[in-house]
Amino acid sequence: MNREFNSGVEEPITPKIGIRIRLHSSGIGVWAKSGGYSSKFGLTSTEILEAYELLNSNNLLDKFYMIHFHIGSQMGEIAPLKKALREVGNIYADLKRRGVESLNAINIGGGLAVEYAQHASFKELNYSLKEFANDVIFLMKEIAKNKKIEEPNIFTESGRFIASSHAVLIALYWSYSPVKLFIEERVLRISREERKPTI
């Protein structure tokens, strides 16, 4: 890849590297299978260590700057996310202690749920946006403090939460020139007149 992008370039470009982690923790609900250890996406703990060794042996460790995880969409409860944050926080700390100084970000994926229920007596969501944010920040700060490491930058990709309140109206549209429209109206009028019964 470097040869392809940097052919004939005086200052070579090297991409920043992020690794998706396949956590043991999983979410709940319909989309829980898209996260957790049974997910087809991400590297296991053993594979992360192999990736670390691969980056280190190829002098690319300084380009490794993010770890990412996703435990499923539309999480109605906050507890599974807290469990996942503790797991990923400890992985982050372990990589930092191994000397990955460039690592400074955790992408917590999606999962922030949207309340679709129409009745106050039945709620799918048991946490607020503020509670979600407070829990994420608190847990990351706590792990960083206990492990004596730098606090990570936190990213999230809660697409459902961002887009669910928006709507798009799609309509079929034809453009007519005035002459064409006039001719079509005349033809239509004549056609209707022809169909009128004669008395």
C-alpha positions in Angstrom: 0.0 0.0 0.0 2.8 2.4 0.8 4.5 1.7 -2.5 1.2 2.3 -4.3 0.5 5.7 -2.6 4.0 6.9 -2.2 5.5 6.2 -5.7 7.6 9.2 -6.6 6.6 11.2 -3.5 9.4 13.0 -1.6 7.5 12.9 1.7 5.9 9.4 2.1 2.3 9.2 3.5 1.6 6.5 6.1 -2.0 6.1 7.2 -3.1 6.1 10.8 -4.1 2.6 12.0 -7.2 1.6 14.0 -8.0 -1.9 15.1 -11.5 -3.2 15.7 -11.7 -5.5 18.8 -14.0 -8.4 19.2 -14.9 -8.2 22.8 -16.3 -11.0 25.0 -19.0 -8.5 26.1 -22.1 -8.3 23.9 -25.1 -6.1 23.8 -28.8 -7.1 24.1 -31.7 -7.1 21.8 -32.2 -7.9 18.1 -28.8 -6.7 17.0 -26.7 -8.3 19.9 -25.2 -10.8 17.5 -23.4 -8.0 15.5 -21.2 -7.6 18.6 -19.6 -9.7 21.2 -17.3 -12.7 20.8 -19.6 -14.5 18.3 -19.4 -11.5 15.9 -17.6 -12.0 12.6 -15.9 -8.6 13.0 -12.8 -7.6 14.9 -9.8 -9.2 16.4 -9.7 -11.3 19.5 -7.3 -10.6 22.4 -4.8 -13.1 21.0 -5.0 -11.6 17.5 -4.6 -8.1 18.9 -1.2 -9.2 20.4 -0.3 -10.7 17.0 -1.2 -7.4 15.3 0.9 -5.5 17.9 3.9 -7.7 17.2 3.4 -7.3 13.4 3.2 -3.5 13.7 6.2 -3.4 16.0 8.4 -5.6 13.7 7.5 -3.4 10.7 8.2 -0.1 12.5 4.5 0.9 12.3 3.7 1.0 16.0 3.8 4.8 16.0 0.9 4.8 13.5 -1.4 2.8 15.7 -3.7 5.4 17.2 -7.2 3.9 17.8 -9.1 0.8 19.0 -12.7 0.3 18.1 -15.5 -1.9 19.2 -19.3 -2.4 18.6 -21.5 -4.5 20.8 -24.8 -4.1 18.9 -27.3 -1.5 17.9 -30.4 -0.2 19.8 -29.2 -1.2 23.3 -32.2 -0.6 25.6 -30.1 -1.0 28.7 -26.8 0.7 29.7 -25.4 -2.2 31.7 -23.9 -4.2 28.7 -22.1 -1.0 27.5 -20.6 -0.5 31.0 -19.3 -4.0 30.9 -17.8 -3.5 27.4 -16.2 -0.2 28.4 -14.4 -1.9 31.3 -13.1 -4.6 29.0 -11.9 -2.2 26.2 -10.5 0.2 28.8 -8.2 -2.6 30.2 -7.1 -3.6 26.6 -6.3 0.1 25.9 -4.3 0.3 29.2 -2.4 -2.9 28.4 -1.4 -1.6 24.9 -0.3 1.7 26.4 1.9 -0.1 28.9 3.4 -2.2 26.1 4.7 1.1 24.7 2.1 2.1 22.1 2.5 5.8 22.8 0.6 6.9 19.7 -2.6 5.1 20.9 -4.9 7.8 22.1 -8.4 7.0 21.0 -11.3 4.6 21.7 -14.2 4.4 19.3 -17.1 3.0 21.2 -19.1 2.3 18.0 -22.9 2.7 18.0 -25.5 1.3 20.3 -27.1 4.5 21.6 -30.8 3.6 21.4 -33.8 5.5 20.2 -37.1 5.4 22.0 -39.7 4.2 19.5 -42.4 3.4 22.0 -45.5 5.7 21.8 -46.8 5.0 25.3 -45.4 6.3 28.5 -46.3 3.0 30.3 -44.0 1.0 27.9 -40.5 2.2 27.4 -37.7 0.3 25.5 -35.0 2.6 26.8 -33.9 2.8 30.4 -31.2 5.5 30.2 -30.9 9.1 29.0 -28.4 10.7 26.7 -26.8 12.4 29.7 -26.5 9.1 31.6 -24.9 7.5 28.6 -22.3 10.2 28.2 -21.6 10.4 32.0 -21.1 6.6 32.2 -18.7 6.5 29.2 -16.6 9.4 30.5 -16.6 8.2 34.1 -15.5 4.7 33.3 -12.7 5.8 30.9 -11.4 8.3 33.4 -11.5 5.7 36.3 -9.6 3.1 34.3 -7.0 5.7 33.1 -6.5 6.8 36.7 -6.2 3.3 38.2 -3.8 2.2 35.4 -1.9 5.4 35.5 -2.2 6.1 31.8 -3.3 9.0 29.6 -7.1 9.3 29.2 -8.2 8.4 25.7 -10.1 10.6 23.2 -13.6 9.0 22.8 -15.4 8.7 19.6 -18.9 7.3 18.9 -20.8 6.4 15.8 -24.4 6.4 17.0 -26.0 6.7 13.5 -29.5 5.6 14.5 -29.6 8.2 17.3 -28.4 11.0 15.0 -30.6 10.2 12.0 -33.8 8.8 13.5 -35.4 12.2 14.1 -34.9 13.2 10.5 -37.2 12.6 7.5 -36.8 12.8 3.8 -39.7 13.2 1.3 -39.0 11.6 -2.1 -41.3 12.5 -5.0 -41.3 11.8 -8.6 -40.9 14.9 -10.7 -41.3 15.6 -14.4 -40.1 18.7 -16.1 -42.4 20.0 -19.0 -41.7 22.7 -21.4 -44.7 25.1 -21.8 -45.3 24.1 -25.4 -45.3 20.4 -24.7 -47.6 20.9 -21.7 -50.0 22.9 -23.8 -50.1 20.3 -26.6 -50.6 17.5 -24.0 -53.5 19.4 -22.4 -55.1 20.0 -25.8 -54.8 16.4 -26.7 -56.3 15.3 -23.4 -59.2 17.8 -23.7 -59.9 16.7 -27.3 -59.8 13.0 -26.2 -62.3 13.7 -23.4 -64.6 15.6 -25.8 -64.5 12.7 -28.2 -65.7 10.3 -25.5 -68.7 12.5 -24.7 -71.9 10.8 -25.9 -73.7 12.6 -28.7 -77.4 13.4 -28.1 
